[in-house]
Every structure is written in C-alpha cells, then in structure tokens.
Amino acid sequence: QVQVVESGGGLVQPGGSLRLSCAVSGRISSISMLGWYRQAPGKQRELVATIHSGGSTDTADSVKGRFTISRDNAKNTVYLQMNSLKPEDTAVYYCRATRGAIGHWGQGTQVTVSS
C-alpha cells in the first residue's frame, strides 16, 4: 500500500503564495510519477503539475510560470509552490502517486484565494 497525505492549504489573498506538501509512505518503490491535481466546486478534477521518476516535470498552461512542482527524495515528499495566486485557483488540491497501473490519492487540502 501507498499512503499519500497533503498539507499546507489555507486562505490567502490574491497575489499571495502558498506551498503545498505531499508526504508519501508505504511501498514507495517503483513510484513512477507524483502529481498535483485540483477540483473546484462544480468542476471536474484537473491536472496541475506532475514530476516523473527521472525528474522531468509538466505543468498545466493555466498555472505555468506561477506554480512549481518539486520533490525531496530524502523526505519522500513532493511540493507545489504556488505564487501569484488568483481567485480561480481556489479548489481542493490533491496529490497522486502512481505505482504501476495504480494511482494512490490523498484526502486533499483546501486552497482558498480571496480578499
């Protein structure tokens, strides 16, 4: 089993920053990809950013230049640095660890961007 736990969400004003963390534990060997997704009220869950086992990253166009995904292998943790936040970034943010053909999801962390 793989356990995924997100943290770091909260309320922030437009233009502000937050850093989300995702701690991965359990059978973490052979995890091929770690990713951040988000789901706003009434909308489908969407991909935000991914980081692959080799270190390459992909970022959605909607957050490119503002959000950065990174990881600390020693801590088995992946981060999402979010800058220049906008109200439309408000959503529940989920972390997903892909091991083989299975994706393991965390419980999500709420990010609210509002003045």
Secondary structure, DSSP 8 states (H G I E B T S, - for coil): -EEEEEE--EEE-TT--EEEEEEEEES-TTEEEEEEEEE-TTS--EEEEEEETTS-EEE-TTTTTTEEEEEEGGGTEEEEEE-S--GGG-EEEEEEEEETTEEEE---EEEEE--
